Amino acid sequence: KIKLPKKTARRYPAYELYLYGEGNYAEENKNLLLTGIPVLFLPGNAGSYKQVRSLGSIALRKAEDVDFKYHFNFFSVNFNEELVALYGGSLQRQTKFVHECIKVILKLYRDREFAPTSVAIVGHSMGGLVARALLTLKNFKPELINLLITQATPHVAPVMPLDKYLTDFYTAVNNHWILKAQDLRNLTTLSVAGGFRDYQVRSGLAFLPRLSQHDSALSVVSSAVPRAWASTDHLSIVWCKELILATIRAFFDLIDENTRQITEDPKKRMSVLNHHFVRHPAKMFEENPEAFTELTGAFMWITVKASKWTYSVYNDSDGKYFTFPLASHRKSYSHVYCENSMLDTSSWIYGCMKNNSSMCLEATDLSWRAELLPATKVVILKLQDYPSLSHIVIQVPPTVGNKYTLDCEFFKEDSRTVQLPVTHLFSFGLSSSKILLNSTGLLYNVQLQHFNQIYQAFKIYIESHCQSLKERKPSVYRLHIPWSHEDSITVAKAPSFTEISAKLHIAQPQNDNRVPELNIYSSSDCQYEVILKTSLLQILGQIIRFHAGAFPVYVVSNILLTYGGQLSTLISTGQCSDFSLELVRTAKPYKVEPLISIVVFLQGFHWFRGIWESLSLPEVDAAVLSSQDAWFPLVSLILFLFGTGIAYWSGVFFSTSLRLISSLWLALIRPTVLQKDKLITPRRFCGVLSLALVSWTTCGAFAVLIIYLQYLFKKPVHVFMTFTFYFQGLDRSKETSQNSSIHTIKNQSLMDSTSKATQSLSNNTIAEAVNSLKMHVTILNLFTWIVLLNLPSLIYWLKNLRYNVRLDPDPCRSTAIVLACILEILMNSSTSEVKSSKLLKIASKVPLPLSVAMLAFGRMHLYKVPHFVTLSLLLHVLCCVV
């Protein structure tokens, strides 16, 4: 643990700074005489500072390999495992604390020979966003950070926007990075997303904003990272060994030999990150590789004139140079392709510039043009780009105890490129696109035409049939997305039957007309059949992946429509309908969706947008999503139907739970007779004041939970319990009358009590109680969602209670006070007051526009949902009074 200045420790009592170490290294650095390169790790939502161990341990091993010529000191911040992805009130506090930590870290190196002037930061999840937010601080110097690597960080928008502080924080950070892009050129940023296995943060959110002025930002998906080629879940991205190795190798390649710190050259930083995270040529990184080299050694020179060539070698003690003259191939072919199964880091392919009859005198190293794939390294050269080359030279070093193969071929690009139109979204997998490749070559590119939207999802089946049964290299299939680094690679034996999922993390940009490709690195004597079908399950998966955060809005919208329908039936029939029946009757998507779609359509016109802005109305969430190519009307319909299903089963769950709770409660206490009372009494007024005091002095969500439990047991549970008791008594009275001749005296007292209960509960009273119960079950259902949406701030408050009794800032404080007033009246009201109210007609009509407004403005701002529900309940309270 690093000792912080007293002022900092007093201001941030819940936060701490640590230095990671193990073994002798930890013992040597206990006195904090540090000489390495500082790296600061920032954990994410509910993350532990101990997660730095993965990076720190591997970095230590790497430093040992170079005899500690260079080494890194890994620091980590303890944020007390706060839920910052769900409660945004502490994000600014965390950002300021990290600024203080950076200053403390740099002070530890003061007066050292190679003292650092900046710190590299690795941030997981929300830790990456906190790191970006440092640049928004007024007194922060941008030169204090030169490198930022984020892991599964939602940069674009919050996953669950549950409070205004969270969305405001995002807006401030992203706006600053857009407006101050020129000032960020000296900061190199890498964002690594987890891919489709990350169910918490979809990779589309982890892509940094694309800015033409800011060319020092790079976004990749882990499935496209060389030597990883795998998707990771949200937590395993921190300790995935392949990704950690790539990160640590990049760190060591970024060191400037003169300063013994991370290089100040932004171009070198980007080239290193591209080398390790985008395209790895299977060579050690070199900042300035030599332009020309001489091919020396007593190797045999062999000329190959064939357009297609294969060479396999095992335990050969003699090295060889194979030369391919280009003059004879330039007219017939456009490209040359070579692959090599020896995965060492030495150069292996050259372009000959000057030569005599027997050997190459001067060559350029083309190995930098190669690309590493699983089990092989490949290079594709366009002959037109190398007019000065006379020969391609492949070096085969002596192989003692090793076996590897070389394959080369010249080909025309058109002959190896085939187009496969994808099936329609509404084909539901019944139709398919099919293509047959009678492979005579080593490489095929299958262009997937019209594959550019996030809601498109396909299954690609590749079946390979081979002529002979000889042992051959595995086939490699790569789904290449040209507008982002989100490729996925599949390795399959030949022959085999392989299934590949094809779906996108981000849609195709408007100014980009490139086409996704399926690259098949094949065997030349195999036949490949490619079948593509639309996958309905994958489409639903994409909808859930992109819009699961909006589910609460659709569920509450359905319940609100049902609530309005119950008020309408109360006017027309005098009876309150059952929740499930009313949900089926009233919750129709055509009541809300068309209006939102019309508004989104009209916002495409300048005149309508001008009117909209003049009314100071916020932008419709669907329009924002549409501008991000993440929306089309059918999605809203599907989500609405999902919401209807969840609302229905939540209603069934509530009814069952209330019966169970009331039965258990009945075993403990006897219910009092249902009776009417004044809505507002001094006792209730004091109750509201006490709840307001709790909300103001502690946490609003805590006050909401108290009033929720009070309402639950005082109204729905109490009514259910009374009914259970009454009907049990009624059944007993019938049983008693049948056996009166035997048990007349014994059951006389029970009959007396039953008759009294029956007299007190007349038919009208029972009907009134049933109506009230149905209404209160719906209100309880609505109120439950308010509690759930405010639950994160309650959990945050409970976790930090030992540091501060009062939650500050509190997103729920004012809402809690209003809800306390509303529910204190509602829990003592019945439908008789509501039926006679002059405002009932208005109250029954309001839930529909509120439901529309909720879907229009609440999808990307979940914290607005309780406000719409509260407004509807407030009208109900007015109906009880007026």
N, C-alpha and C positions, 0 to 999 in steps of 0.2 A: 504494500500500500504506500502510495506517495503522499507525503504530508503536504497539505495545501495551506496557503495563507489563511490566517484566522478569519479575516473578513470574508473570504470565499467560502470557507467551511461553515461559517455562521449563516451566510446567505443561502447556501445549498446544503442543508444538513442531510438530505436523503441520498446525495450523490457522492461518489468516490472515484479516485484515479489509482490505477494499478500498473505495475510493470511486470511483465511475464518473464519467467525464467525457470530453468530446470537444471539439476545436477550441478557441476562445477561452475557453469555459467551463472546460475542463480546466486551461488555463494560469493562469486567474485563481484557481483553487482549489487550486493546488499548495501554497500556504502555509497551507491549511486554515482560512482566515478565513471560515467558512461562515455564511450568513444565510438559508438556505432551510428547508424542512421535511424532516426526516429520514425516509427509508424504507429498511428493511433487507430485502434479498432473501436467502432461505435456499434453496440448491439441494437437490435430493433425492438419491435413491439413484444413486451414480456420476455425480452432476450437477456441472457446472462453475460456479464463481462468475461466469464471463463471460456466463452466460445472463441476467444483469441488463441487458445491453445493450439488449434489446428494449424494456423498460420505460423505462430511462434516456434513450434516444435520443428516443423519442416524447414523453416528458415535457419534454425540453429544447425540442423544436419547439413544443410547446404553450405553454411559458413565453415563448418568443420572440414568439408571437402576442399575448400580453398585455403585451409590453414588460417582462418580468421583474417585473411587479408582485407576482406570486407565483411561486415556483419550488421544486422539490424537489431534495434531495440524495439520490441513490441509493447506498446502501452494499451490499456483498455479502460473504458469508462464504465462504472457501475451506475446505471440509471434506476436501480431499485426495481428492475423488471416491470416498469410502468406500461400500462396499456395505451400507448400513444397512438396506435392505429385507430382506436375507438374513442379516445378522449384527447382532444387537441389542446386543452388548456395548459399543458406542461411543455409543449414543443418549443415555445419561445424560451422558457426557462432552461431546457436542455441545451439549446443552441448557445445561450450566453455562458453556460457552464463549460461547454466544450471550448469556447474561446478562452476562458480562463485557464483551462487545462493545457491548451497549446502554448500559452505564455509560460506556464510553469515548466512544461517539458523543455522548451528552448532554453530556459534559465539553467537547467541541469547541465547543459553542454557549454555554458559560458566559460571562456578562457581555455577551451580545448584547442588542439592544433587544427583540427578540421571541424570546427563548430558549425552545425547546420543553421540555416536561416529560415528553413521552412520544414513542414511536417507533411508526410504522406498519410492519407486517411483511407481506411477500408471501412465501409459502412454496410451493415446487413439490414435489409428491410427498411424500416423508418429511420435507422441510423444514417443511411445514405442521404435521406431528405434533410435531416438535421445538419449534415455536413454541407449540403448545398445552401442551406439557410444561413450559414455563417457569413456568406457574402452580402446578405441583406442588412447585417448589423452596421450601424453608423460608424462605430470606431474600429471596425475590423479592417486590417490591412490585407488585401488579396494576395500579396506575396508570401503570406504565412503558409499557404497551401500551394503546392505545385502539382500534386497528383491526387486524384480521387477515384477510388474503385468502389463501386456499389454492387451489392449482391441482392438480387430479387427485391429491389427498391421500387415501389410504385411512384414513379416520378410525375406521371401525367395527372392523376387525380386520386383521391383517397378511395380505398376499396369499399369502405362503409362510411359515408359522410354523416356521422351521427351528431355532430355539433358544429356550430358556426365557426368556432375557433379553428377547427381542422380545415374547413374549406377556405377560410380567410388566409390561413398559413400557406396553403398550397398556392392560392392566387398571388400572394406577395412574392413567394419564391420564384414561381414560373414567370411572372411579369418582370421581375428583376433580371432573370437570366435572358429574357428576350430583349429588354430595353438596354441592358448593359453588356450585350454580347461582345462588344469591342474590348471591354475591360477584362474579359475572361479568357483571352487568347493565351495567356501564360499558364492557365490552369488546364491540365489534361484530364479528361473525365472518361472513365470506362464504366459502362453499365452492363452487368451480366444477369440475364434473366434465366429462370429455371426451366422454362419450356412447359409442356402440357402436363407434366407431373406436379407442377406447383398449382395446387387448387386454391391457395390463399391469395396469391397475387398473380394474375394472368400476365403473360409476358408482354402483351401490348401496352400495359401500363408502365412497364420498366424501360421503354424506349425513350431516350432523352429527346427533348424538343429539337426538331430539325431546323437549324439556322444556317443561312448561307454565310453569315459573318463569322460563325463559330465553327471552325473546322478542326477543333481539338476535342471533339466529343465522339465517342464510339459506343454503339449499342450492339450487343450480341446475345444470342440464346445459347445456353450451354450445349444443346444438341449439335451446334455448328462449331464449337470450339475444338480445334485439332487436339487429338490424343485424349479427348474426353468423349465427344460424340454421344452424349447421353443426357437425357432430361433428369432434373433433380427436383425433389420436393422443396418446400419453402425452408425447412430447417437444414436438410442435408447439403444444401448449396454451401453452407458454412464449412462443412468438414469433408466434402467430396474430394477425395485425394487427387484425382486428375485435375480438377479446377484449382486446387491449392498449389499443386506443382506448377501449373501454368502461371499462376500469380507470382510465386516465389522466383521462378526462372526469369520472369519479366522484371521483377524488382532488381535482381542481380545484374541483368543486362542494362538496366537504366543507370547504373552507377558511373559517374564521371571519375576517371582515374586521377585527375588533377585535384578535384575538390573532395574526393572520397565520399561524396553525397550524391543524391539523385540529380541527374543532369538538368541544367536550366534550359536546355534546347528543346522547345516544344515539338519540333519536327522529329527529333530523335525519339522522344517519348512516344509519339504516335506510331513511328515505324516499328518500335519494339512491341507495342501493344498489338499492332497488325500482325507482326511476325508470330506472336504466341497465341492470339485469340481469333484471328481471321484466316490467314493463309500461311501455313507452316511449310517451308520448302525442304524439310528434313535436313537442315543445316544449322549449325550454331550461328547465332546472330552476329553479323558484322556491320558496323556503321557505314564504312566505306569499302566495300569489297573491291578488289583489284579489277580493273577493266579488262586487262589482258594477262594471259598466263602462258608459260611455255610448257608443253607436254614433254616431260623428260622420263627417263627410265628405259631399261633394256626390255621394252615390251614389244611383242610382235604386232605389226600393223597388218590388218586384214580389211580389204575393200569389199563392201556389200552393195551390190547393184539391185537387188530385189526390192520391190516395193513393200513387201511384208516379210518380217524376219523374226525368228525365235531362237534363243540361245539359252541352254540350261547347262549349268556347270556344278560340279561337286568335287571338292578336294583337289583343285587344280593349282599347281605350284607356280605356273607361269602366268604373268599378266598379259593382257591383250588390249589393243586399240582397234575398235571397229569403226571404219569410216564409211559414211553414206554420201556419195556425190549428189549435190542438189541440182546440178545443171540438167540432168536427165529427167528429173521429177517435177521441176517447176511448171512445165506446160500442162502436165496431166493432173497434178494434184495441188490442193490449196493448203493442206496442213500435214504436219507430221506428229504422230503420237507415240510416246515411248513409256513403258512402265518397268519398274525395277523392284524386285522383291527383297533386295538387301537394304535394310532400314538404318544403315549407319549414317553418320553426318558428313561423310566425305563427298567431294564433288565427283560426278560421274558422267555428265553429259556436257559437251563443249561445242561451240561453233567455230569452225576453222576460218581464219581470216587470210592467212598466207600459207602456202604449202608448196612442197616440191613433189616430185613424182611418188615418193615413198612415205613421207610423213608430214605432219602439220607443224609449221614453224611458230605460228602465233595463233592463239585461240582466245575466245571469250567464254567465260564460265556461264553456261545456261542452266546450271543446277539451281540457281536462284529463281528460275521460272517454274520449277517443279512444285508439286503440291503433295502433302502427305495425306494418305488415305489409310484406312485400316488394312494392315498386312501388305501394303504396297505404296510406292511413291510414283507419281505420274507427271508427265509434262506434255503439254499441247502447244505446239509452235505454229504460228501462221507464217508461211514462207514469205508472204508479201512484206512482212514486217522486218525481214532480215535479208535485204537485197545484196549486202556485201559478203554474206557467207557463201563459201564454196562447198563446204562439207559439214556434216554433222558427225561428231566423233563421240563414241561411247567407250568409256574406260572400264575394263574388267580387271580388278586387282587380283593378286594371287589369293586363292580361297583354300585355306588349310582347315579341313574339317567342317566347312560351311557349304551349304547348297542354296543356290538361288537361280532365278530365271530372269531373262531380259526379253522383252517383246517390243518391237517397233513396227510401225506401218505408216505409209503415206496414204492419204485419202482426200476425197473431195468433201467439203463440208455439206453440200446439198445431199449427197448420197447417204450421209449418216444422220441426217435430221429428218424426223418424221413428225407430223402434226396429228394430235389426238384431241378432238373436241370433247370437252367434259359433258357429262349428262346433265339434263335440266334439274333444277332444284325440286320440281314437283313430279319428277319421275318416280320418286320413292323407292329407288333401287330396282324397279321392274324392268327398266331398259339399261343397256350398257354400251359403252364404246370399247371397241376391240381392235387390236392391231397385232400383226404377226411379223416377227423379225427373223428372217433366215440369216443368221449371223455368219458373215464371212470376215468380220472385222473385230476390233477390240473395244470399240467405243460407239455408243448410240445415244443420241439426244432426242427424247420424246417431248415435244412441246405441248403443254396442256392448255389448249386454246380456251379463252373466256373463263379462266380461273383467276379471279381477282377480288372476290368479296369474302368477308369473314364468315358469312353464313353458308358458304359452300363447303361441303365436307364429303369426302369420297373414300371409298376403299379401292385400292389398286392391287390387283392380283397378278403376280408375275410367275408364270410357269415355264421352266426351262427343260428342254429335252436335248440330250447330247447323243451324238452318233456313236461314240465309243465309250467304253467303261473305264478308260484310263484315269489315273489320279490327276486332277487339275486344280488350279487355283480357284478360290471362292469368287463368286460374282459380288460386285459392290453396286448397290443401288442408292443414288443420292437424289433426294427431292430438293431441287435448287430454287430458292425464291430470290430473284435478282434485285429486288428493291429493299431487302433487309437481310441481315445476317441471321437467318433462322432455319438454315438447312437441316435436314435430318438424313442420317446415313444408316443403311441396313446392309448387313453382310449375310450372304446365303450360299450354301453349297450348291454346286451344279452337278447333276440335275436336282431341282427342288421346286416346291410350290411356296411362294412367299406372299404375305399380305402386308400392305403398307397403308397407313392412314395418311390422307392428304387433306390438310386444313391449314388455315393461316392464322398468324398472331396479329398482323395488321393488314389492312386492305391496301390495294394498289394505289399509290398517289396519283392524282389527276394528271400530272404532267409526265407520267412515266408510262411508256407503252411496251415495256419488256414483258416477256411471257415466262411463266414458271416452267421449269424443265425437270424431267425425270432422266437423270444421267445413268446409263447402264454401262458399267465397265465389265465387259462380257468375255466369254471364251469363244474363240473363232469357230469352233465346230459344234456349237449349240444353237438350238432354235428357241426363241423367246416369244411367248404369247403374253401380251399385256391387256388386261381387262379392267375397265374402270366403271364403277357403279356409284350412284349417289347413296350415301349412308344416312338414313333417317335418324338413327340413334346419335350419330356424330353431329348432325345438324342441331338436334335438341341439346346435345352437350355443349356446342358452341354458344347457343342461346343462353344456357345456364351460366357458362363461363363468363360471358360478357355482361349479363344482366341479372345475375343472382342477387346482387345487392339491392335491386329494386323490388324484390318480392314482397317485403313488408308493405310497400306502397299499394300494390295491387290487392293484397289481402285486406288491408284496412279500407281500401276503396270499396271492395265488395261488401264488407260488414257495414260500412256507412250507407250504402245503397239499401241494404236490408233494413237498417234502422229507420231510414226514411219511409220505406214501404210499410213497416209496422205502424208508424205514426199515421200514415194514410189510411190503413185499414181501421185504425182506432176512430178516425173521422167517419168513414163510410159505414162500418158495421157496429161500432161501439166495442169491438173486441180486438185484442192484440193477437196477431197471427203468430204461429210458431216460427222460430228462427230458420230452421231448415227449409220449410215450405216457402217462406218469404224470400229467402236467398235464391231459390230456384226461380221464383216468379219475377223478382225485381232486378237482380244483379245481371244485367245484360250488357255486353260490350258495346252494342250499337248506341247505347245511351251516352257513352263518354268518348269513345275512340274517334268517331267521325269529326267531332268538333276540334279535337286536338290536331288531327291530320289536316283539316282545313286551315287552321292557324299556321301550321308549319309550312304548308304550301304557299299561303299568302305572304309569309315572311320572306319569301324569295323575291318579292316586289319591293322596290325602294319606297313607293308611296305608303304602302302598308307598314313597312318598318318605321318610317318617319312618324306615322300616327301612333304606333305602338310605343316608340321611345318618348314621344311627347306626353303620353299618359304615365310615364315613369314605370312601366311594367317590366318586370324581369324577363329575360329571354327564356322561351320555352325549352325545357330540357331536351325534348325530342329533336328540336332544331339544332342544338349543340351536338348531340349524338349523330345527327344526320350529316353535319358538316365534317365529322370525323369518320364518315363512312361506316358507322357502327349502328345503323338504324334503318329499318323499313317497316311499314305499317303492320304487316303480318306478325312481326315479332311481338308487338304490343297486344295483339289478339291472343297469341299463345300464352303470353305472360298473364293476361287477364284470366284466361281459363285455368291456368295453374293457380292463380290467386283464389278463384272461385272454389277449386277443389280443397285448397288449404283452409279456406274460411269455413267450408262445410264440415270438414273433419275436426276443425278446432271447436265448432259449435257442438258436435257430438261429444267431443272430449270434455267440454265444459259441463254439459248436462250430466254426463256420467260421473265426473269428478264431484260435482255439487251433491249428487245423490249419495255418493260414498262418504264425503265429508260430513254431510248432514246426518247420516246414519251413525257415524262414529261420534259425532258431537251429541247426538240424542242419547247415546249410552252414558254420557257424562252429566248432562243437565236436562231438565224439563223445560220446554219452551213456554213462554208466556203467550196469552191469547192475543191474536192480531188486533191492534187497535190504532185508531188515528190519533195524531197529535199535531200540535202546531209545528209549522215548518221552521220557524226561527224562534229560538228560546235563548235566554242568557247562558245556559249551560253549553249549548251548541256554539254560541258566539265565542265563548271562552275556549272551546275545542279548536275552533278555526284559528284563534289568536295563538294558541300554543303550537299548532302545526306551522303557522307562519314564522313563529320564533325559532322552531327547529330548523325550518328551511333556511332562515336568514343566518343563523349562528353555526350551523353544521353543513348539511348537504341537501339540496333540493330533492334529489332522487330518493334520499332517505325518508323525507317527509311524504313524498308520493307513495312510497312503499307502505308506510304506516297507514295512510288514508285508504290505500287499496285493501289492505288486510282488514281494516275496520269495516269498510264497505262490504267486503266479501262475507264476513261473518254476521254482520248486522242485518243485511238485506237478503241476498239470494239463499245463503245457507240457512238463515233463520226461517225463511218462508218454506223452504223444502222440508226442514225439520218439523215445522208445525203441521204441514200436510201429512207427513209420515206418521206423526203422533196421532193425528185426528183419524186417519184411515185405519191405523192399527186399532184404535179404540172402537171404531165402527165395526170392524171385523169381529172383534171380541164380543161386542154386544149381540151380534147375530148368533155367534156360537153359544153365547150365554142363554139366549132366548130358546134355542133348540134343546138345550139341556136343563131348562129351568126346573123341571120336576125333580131332578137329582141334586142340582147345586143352587137352589133358590137362595138360601140364606148366605151361602159362602160368597156369591158373586153380586150381592145386592149393592155393595159399595162401589164396585166397578161400573155397574149399570148406572148408578147415580152420577158418577163422574163423566161417563160417556154422554148421558143425556144433557148434562150441563154444557159440555163441549159442543154438542150438536146444536143446542139452543144459541150458543154464542156465535157459532159459525153458520149463519144462514146461507141460503143459496147465493144471494147477491154478494155477500162478503167473500164467499169462496171464489165466485167468478171474478170479483175485483182483485183478489189475491193472485189468481192464476194469470190475469192480464199483467199485473205488476211484475210477477215473477218472470214472465217471458220478456218483458221490456228490460228488466234489470239484468237478465242473462246477456242480452245483446250489449248493454252498456258496459257490463263487466268484461265482455270480449274486447270491446274497443279500448277499455281502460288498461287491459292486460298488455296490449301492444304499446301503449304509452310507457308502461313500466319497463317493458323489455327494451325499448329504444333508449331509455334513460339509465338502464342497468350498468353500462360501462363506467359512467361517472360515479355511480355508487360503489362499484368494485374498486375503482381508483381511490376514492375517498377512504374506504375501509383499510386499504393497503397502506395508506399514508397517514392514518389517524395518529400514529405515535409522533409524527412530525408537526402536524397541524390539524386542529379540530375543525377548522372551517375550510371548505373547499373553495379555492379561489384561483381562477375564475370558475363560476358555476353556471353551466348552460341551462340548468333546470330550475333555478331559484324562483323566478317570477311565475313560471308555469305551475310550480308546486303550490304557490299561494292561491292562484286562481282555481286550481283543481280542488284544493281543500274546501274553498267556499262552495263550489259546485256540488261536490259529492256529499258534503254535510247536509245539503238540502235534499239531494236526490235520494239519499238512503232513508229519509224520513217521509218521502212523498209516495203517492200512489197514482194510478191512472185516472182516478176520478177527478182530481184537480186538473190534470192535463186535458181530459175530454171536454171540460167546460171552458177551456181557455180560448180567448180571442186570437191568440198568436199561434194556435196549433197548425192552422193551414200553412202559415209561413214556415214554421218549424219543420213540417213534413216535406216542403219543397226545397229547403236549403241543402240537405245532404247531397242532392244530385249535382248542383254547381260546385259544392265543396269537393265532391269526388272527382269531378273534372279538373278542378284547380290543383288537387293533390297529385293527380297523374301528370299534369302539365308542369308543375314546379317542384315536385317532391322526389322524382326519380334520382336526381343527382344531389339532392339536399334532403336527406331523410329526417333531419332535425325539424323540418317544417311540418311533418305529419302530425305530431301532437297538437300543433296550433290549430289545424283544421278540425281535428276531433274535439278539441276544447271549445271551439266556436260553436259547433253543433250542439254540444252538451249545454253550453250557456243558454242557448235558445230554449232548450228543454226546461231548464231551471226557470226561465222567464215565464214559460207556460204554466209552471206550478204556482207562480206568484200572481201573474196577471190573468 
